[in-house]
Amino acid sequence: MSMSGMTSPAIEFDDVRFRYDRGAPEMAFDAMIPAGSITAVMGPSGSGKSTLFALLAGFEQPQRGEIRIGTIDITRLAPAERPISVVFQDNNLFAHLDVAANIALGQGAREAKTTAGKEQVSDALARVGLGGFERRRPASLSGGERQRVAMARALVRAKPVLLLDEPFAALGPGLREDMRALIANLHVQNALTTLIITHQPEDSRAICDRILYVEQGSIRANEPTESMFRRADLAGWRDYLGTN
Ligand SMILES: Nc1ncnc2c1ncn2[C@@H]1O[C@H](COP(=O)(O)OP(=O)(O)OP(=O)(O)O)[C@@H](O)[C@H]1O
């Protein structure tokens, strides 16, 4: 299975405004995320990182503004219609389904029944380093293996935008490095535009070419990783990194 032939799209938040409830603070997102980039979304707890993902994936609707992927305005599209795969932190595997069936949820119902569909599942498993795990149940897997199954499910969806919500959070140092390498590989092999929520500067430095810094419901910076780590003018960013 390959997503080659697909070109990775840019992502644009054009004057997007959002609030959860009347009276809640309004968030304002404006950003151009270049095609093919792998971007770390960083910022303090409660700053709006998950909200940014929810708007992009279509789980929340902005009150104003437009979100584009490539040339497509996705603002009003249902989540399933968007060219996006999301891997959540708690990876949402179904305990009563085996690994293959969990991954097949990323496919169409018809596709999942075909030989080609089954091969696609096995291929995705092999690509995340879990070849032969088809019949295992989620309960029998380690945290890192479960994350990989969730990644495989995102892979069979074959969408050009990949959103990863704290993919390293539950992993120890060794597994963390493995997961970084896996993400970096999949990003390149599949020509993805990838966004990763992480609090760890090492993750961003290791595999992300850009950083999107969110603070109090708005994007305060959106630039290459190297220059971002040199910025001394953003007090919130220095506080966040603990380098003040
Ligand atoms: N469903 C919701 N309804 C109302 N308010 C919400 C909802 N989800 C999040 N919020 C609020 O919106 C703000 C941003 O939350 P969000 O989850 O986007 O932050 P975050 O940057 O992802 O935080 P963390 O790093 O802790 O996951 C917070 O003040 C949060 O309480």
PDBQT file of the ligand as one rigid body, heavy atoms in Angstrom, charges set to zero:
ROOT
HETATM    1  N1  LIG A 301     -15.838  20.387  24.985  1.00  0.00    +0.000 N 
HETATM    2  C1  LIG A 301     -15.485  21.519  25.603  1.00  0.00    +0.000 A 
HETATM    3  N2  LIG A 301     -16.402  22.362  26.114  1.00  0.00    +0.000 NA
HETATM    4  C2  LIG A 301     -16.059  23.509  26.736  1.00  0.00    +0.000 A 
HETATM    5  N3  LIG A 301     -14.783  23.920  26.900  1.00  0.00    +0.000 NA
HETATM    6  C3  LIG A 301     -13.812  23.112  26.411  1.00  0.00    +0.000 A 
HETATM    7  C4  LIG A 301     -14.099  21.882  25.750  1.00  0.00    +0.000 A 
HETATM    8  N4  LIG A 301     -12.919  21.306  25.389  1.00  0.00    +0.000 NA
HETATM    9  C5  LIG A 301     -11.950  22.150  25.810  1.00  0.00    +0.000 A 
HETATM   10  N5  LIG A 301     -12.473  23.236  26.432  1.00  0.00    +0.000 N 
HETATM   11  C6  LIG A 301     -11.708  24.373  26.975  1.00  0.00    +0.000 C 
HETATM   12  O1  LIG A 301     -11.020  25.022  25.926  1.00  0.00    +0.000 OA
HETATM   13  C7  LIG A 301      -9.714  25.389  26.337  1.00  0.00    +0.000 C 
HETATM   14  C8  LIG A 301      -8.681  24.748  25.432  1.00  0.00    +0.000 C 
HETATM   15  O2  LIG A 301      -8.699  23.335  25.638  1.00  0.00    +0.000 OA
HETATM   16  P1  LIG A 301      -7.836  22.331  24.762  1.00  0.00    +0.000 P 
HETATM   17  O3  LIG A 301      -8.215  20.954  25.156  1.00  0.00    +0.000 OA
HETATM   18  O4  LIG A 301      -7.931  22.710  23.340  1.00  0.00    +0.000 OA
HETATM   19  O5  LIG A 301      -6.349  22.659  25.292  1.00  0.00    +0.000 OA
HETATM   20  P2  LIG A 301      -4.982  21.890  25.048  1.00  0.00    +0.000 P 
HETATM   21  O6  LIG A 301      -3.996  22.941  24.644  1.00  0.00    +0.000 OA
HETATM   22  O7  LIG A 301      -5.182  20.760  24.132  1.00  0.00    +0.000 OA
HETATM   23  O8  LIG A 301      -4.608  21.369  26.516  1.00  0.00    +0.000 OA
HETATM   24  P3  LIG A 301      -3.791  20.071  27.040  1.00  0.00    +0.000 P 
HETATM   25  O9  LIG A 301      -2.346  20.294  26.704  1.00  0.00    +0.000 OA
HETATM   26  O10 LIG A 301      -4.024  20.114  28.513  1.00  0.00    +0.000 OA
HETATM   27  O11 LIG A 301      -4.398  18.870  26.371  1.00  0.00    +0.000 OA
HETATM   28  C9  LIG A 301      -9.603  24.977  27.795  1.00  0.00    +0.000 C 
HETATM   29  O12 LIG A 301      -9.881  26.102  28.583  1.00  0.00    +0.000 OA
HETATM   30  C10 LIG A 301     -10.652  23.916  27.947  1.00  0.00    +0.000 C 
HETATM   31  O13 LIG A 301     -11.149  23.875  29.255  1.00  0.00    +0.000 OA
ENDROOT
TORSDOF 0
